[in-house]
Amino acid sequence: MAEPVKVVFLGGLGEIGRNCACIEVGGRIAILDCGIMFPDADMPGVDLVLPDFTYLRENAHRVEAALVTHGHEDHTGGLAFLLREMSFPIYGSELSLGLARNRIEEAGMLDRTQLIPVADGERRRIGPFDVEFIPVTHSVPHGFATAFHTPQGVILHTGDFKLDLTPVDGRLTDLARIGAISNGPGIRLMLSDSTNAEEPGYTASESSIGEVLRRLFEAHEGKRIIVTCFASHIHR
């Protein structure tokens, strides 16, 4: 009988923010993202909302590592708070780790972790976990989907993604690799981003923003132009 595999969500389902999941193999836990959620207007006095860490507190001795899919705060902002209660290494792209590092360092928790960068397409053994890091495009660069090759089959977590065929940095979502996994060992369980899935149409390429900005600058020559941008929109 194949070894059991378990998936536990601590936040991020049916809400925007505090994304955090646990994948369990061989009695060990891999934390997949650990983000914060910003409060709604009806939550006065609340600065931020964290995932429910109760399960991790009760099983801290079984935590192998944390993996981050990308650098947004709703996927990495909770790491500093969790590191106050337990220590573990963190895997992700160099950019994602750099963004996460800022908040971890601010909290004085950098000595409680090891930040381990992984490359596009890398397949790595982390304790009992056989994890593949698949490039995906998103509004922040260098995001990953993660494929966990487990005794019960492949668990594919897409991370947050945007199917941009002309990304500014030329780094495309590796749909070919996802297709190869599907056609090869197969995907037993897919955990997918679904933000705006019920909205009609499609999202424009990030490359189109540059042309819009160029036209605006030309139309307002000699005038002061103030452009506001979400901080993680590095390409913009």
N, C-alpha and C positions, 0 to 999 in steps of 0.2 A: 504494500500500500504506500502511495506517494506521501511524502512529508506534508503536513498541513501548512497552508499559507493563509495569512489573515490580513485584512485591510480595515483600518479604523480611522475614521475622520474626526478631527477635533475642532473643525471650523471650516468655513469657506463654501459650504453647500447651501444653495438657495440664498446667497448673500454675496455682496461684493466686499471682500476683505477677509482678514484673519485666516488665510488659507493655511491649512496644516493637516497632514495625513500621516499615518503610520503604516508601513509595510512590514509584515512579520514573517520571517523565515528562520527555521531552526531555533526558535525561541529567542531570537534577537530582533531588535526593532531598528528600522531605518526611518528617520523622520524626513518627510518630503515636504519642504517649505515650512516656514513658521512666520506668519505675517501678522500685521496689526490691521484693525479696521478703524476708520475715523468715525467719530460719533455722529448720530443724526441730530437734527435740530431739537428733538424732544429729549435729549440727554444732557441737560445743563450740568456743568461741573465735571464732565467726563472728558479727559484728554484723548484717550484712545481705548480700544477694546481688544483684548488678547484672546487667543484660542483657549479653550478649557484644558488646562495642563494637568488635571487630576489624574488621568490615565498614565501620563508620563511620570508624574511624581510617584505613583504606586509601582511603576515598573522601571524606575531610573537605572537599576542595575542591569537591565537588558538592552539599554540604548547603545547601538553600535556607532551610529553617525547620523549627521543631518546632511541632506542634499538640497540645494536650492536650484530651482528651474530658471529663475531670472532675478534681476536686481530690484524689482519694485518693492516698496515698503509693505504692501499687503501680502508679500511672500517672504520677506526677510526681516521685517521690523521687529518681530517678536523674539528673535534669536537671543538678543542681549538679555531679555527678561528671563528666558529659560536657562541661560547659562549661569544665572545667579543661583540656580537650584541644582544644577548638574553640569558636568563637563563632557564634551564630545567633539570630535573633529567635524569640519564642515567642508563639503565638496561642492564645486560649481565652476563656472567659467571665471576667468581672471577678472573680468569686469563685474560680474555679479558678486564675487567675493570682495572686490574693492568697495563696492557700494555698501555691502553688509558690514564690512570692517569699520566704517565710519561710526555707525551707531554702537557697535560692540566696543570700540575703543572709547567712545564717549562715556559708556557705562562702566568702564574699568574692568571689562570682562575678557580682554584679549588674551590674558595669560591662562584662561580656562578652556581655550580651544586651539585647534590647529587648522589653518585655512589651506585647503589642498586643491589647487587648480586642476581641471580636467580639460582635455582638448575635444574639438568637434569630432564626433564619431568614435570616441574612445570607449572601449569596453573594459571595465575594471572590476576586480574582485574586492569587495569591501566586507570583511568578515564572511558570513555565509551568503552574502548578496552578490549576484552576478548582474551588474548594471551597465547598460549601454546609454551613452549620452548622445542624443540625436539633435542636430541643429534645427531650430525653428525660428522664423522671423516673428518679431513682435515690435511694439512701439519703443521698447528699450532694446539695444543690441545684445547679441550673444546669449539668447535664451536657448533652453534645451527642453526637448521631450525626453523622458526617461523610460527605457524598456527594461523591466526586471525579468530576467530569465530564471524562473522558479521551477521547483519540482512539479508544480501544478500547471505549468504553462507560462506564457509571457503575459505580464501585466504592463500595458502601455499607458503611461500618464503623459498627456500631451503638453502639459504646462500651458501657459497663456500663449496663444499664437494668433498670427494674422497672415493669411495666405497672400503675401506680397510677392509678385513675380518679378518686380524690378526694384528690389530694396537698394537703398543708397549705398550700402557697403558691399553689395553683390553677394551677400551670404543668404542663400535660399534655404527654405525648409526642405529637409532631405526626404521628400515624399517617396523617392525610389527606395530608400532604406526601409521606411515604414511598410511599403508594399512588399519588399523582399521578406520581411519578418512575417507579414500576413500570409504570403504564399508559401513560406518555408515552414517554420515550426508552428505558425498560426498565432493569433492573439486571443488569449483566453478571456481577458478582461481589458476593456479600454475605459480609462477615466479621462474625460474630455472637457476642455474649456467650452463653455456655452454662452459666454457674454454676448448679448445682442443676437443670439441665434434666432429669435422670433421676429427680428426686424427684417423687412424686405430689402433686396438689393445686396450690394457688397461694399466692402471698405476700399476706398481709393488707395493707391500705392503711396508710400511715404515720399517717393521721388516727385510726385506731383506738387508737393508743398513748395519746393524750391521755385517752381515756375510761378506759382501764385504770389510768393513773396517778391519775385523779380518784377512782376507786373505792378504790384502795389508801390514798390520803390520808384519805378519809372513814372507812375501816375502822380507821385507826390514829390517830385524833384525839388530840392531846395527847402523842403519842410522837415520838421522834426517828426520822426516816426518812432512810436513805442510799440514793440512787439512783445507780448507775454507768451511764455512757453512753459509747459510742464517740465520740471527740472530734469527728468530722466529722458526727455526727447533729445538725446545727445546729437543725433544727426541734424536736427533743425538748428 
